[in-house]
Amino acid sequence: MNYGNIVGTIDAAQIAMITFIGFFIALVFWLRREDRREGYPLEDALTGRLLSEGGPLSAAAPKTFILPFGKGTKSVPTGERDPFEVNAKRRETFGGAPLSPTGDVFAAGVGPGSYADRAKWADIDAHGNPRIVPMGLAPEISVATASTDPCGLPVYGADGLKAGVVTDMWVDRAEHMVRYLAVDTGTSTVLAPMPMAVVKKNAVIIDAINAADFAGAPFPANPGEITRYEEERTVAYFGTGYLYANENRLEPLI
């Protein structure tokens, strides 16, 4: 009787199963290498000693990506370490211990003030144009008649003091959303993230930081666009205040 065996007791179903298992193992192996393009190799939090050096799964093979709109190429991983120091100290001498900022909390880059070293060019839309620009450069976007236009309204910080006046809105031309409010502090103009603002009929409340801290917030070098790196620094600056602006915001030390 013919049982469909190809040779001996091996039939087509067994070959298909063995092929699938082999493919699945190879797929998992490939995925585990590909997810090591960022943040690897791991290193000890206290000594900086590499924890995952060597071995086929320790890091991904170098790959070069072609960036759109003539932005060049990006190769990862490069094996380079982060080129900057964290301005903070550990509260305890064990790996994973929380960090406390040293010096200027807004420049420490830790906790809610952390930021990534993103590209030094603007986020762009599908046509290669800067996505986030002052509203005056996007005539197709306007404030809805049922909404309050924040331009001209005073801005108050976490301490209830006046920080400045809203002079403009920076909008996302791809999604038609307000991303930042331009605030004139009297000495400079800064950008404040819109999600951190509460627009009322007669005022704008941004309780992330105190009024005096607004003047130190970053502002784009190019008045008509904001780079990805500048976005990181802007959001990180205001995010810092949610924990470090006032002592009563700090978590208790146990």
Buried (B, 14 or more C-beta within 10 A) or exposed (E): EEEEEEEEEEEEEEEEEEEEEEEEEEEEEEEEBEEBBEEBBEBEEEEEEEEEEEEEEBBBEEEEEEEEEEEEEEEEBEEEEEEEEEBBEBEEEEEEEEBBBEEEBBBBBBBBBBBEEBBEBBBBBEEEBBBBBBBEBBEEBEBEEEEBEBBEBBBBBBBEEBBBBBBBBBBBBBEEEBBBBBBBBEEEBBBBBBEBBEBEEEBBBBBBBBBEBBBBBBBBEEEEBBBBBBBBBBBBBBBBBBBBBEEEEEEEEE
